[in-house]
Every structure is written in structure tokens, then in C-alpha cells.
Amino acid sequence: VPDLIPLLKSTSALARQNAALALGAIGPDASAAVPALTDALRDSEWAVRRAAAQALGAIGAKGALPALRKLEGDTNKQVRDAAKKAREELSK
């Protein structure tokens, strides 16, 4: 996890997306990445925002609910859908 967190700030959108996907696959053990993933919800690339939302749901980051709610107005439907699913997972 410590090696993946800095990749969320990479200049490569693909690296940022893959880091978020990897952290989501790790699940709750990646909780140290929650602040960086929450920041990634504001990434300029929609695929990174989507992956970050998915990761936060998989990690169980209830503290990220307010930031995930802000994605309700995202310009990309896939991001909105991922944020909605993450909010549903976190509300269980």
C-alpha cells in the first residue's frame, strides 16, 4: 500500500488509475490510502475518478461519503454510477 499511494499523484493517468484499482483490490487493508483516494475523486481524468470511487467502496471508507456524494454531478456517467455504487456499499 505505501508504494501505491504516491502513484495516485503520477503524471500518468494510467498509473493513477491502476494504483486506485490495485488499492481497491486490496480492500480494507488499504485504508491508509483513503485520504489520497479521496483526493483522486477530483482528478481531471474520469477513469481515475471512477477507479478511486470504486476503491473507496471496496475499502469501506465511510468517511469518504461526503466526497462521493459530490460526484452525483460529475460530467461522466460511469463516474456517477461508480460513486453511487460505492455510496450504497458504504451505507450497508
Buried (B, 14 or more C-beta within 10 A) or exposed (E): EEEBBEBBEBEEBEBBBBBBBBBBEBEEEBBEBBBBBBEBBEBEBBBBBBBBBBBBBBBBBEEBBEBBEEBEEBEBEEBBBBBBBBBEBBEE
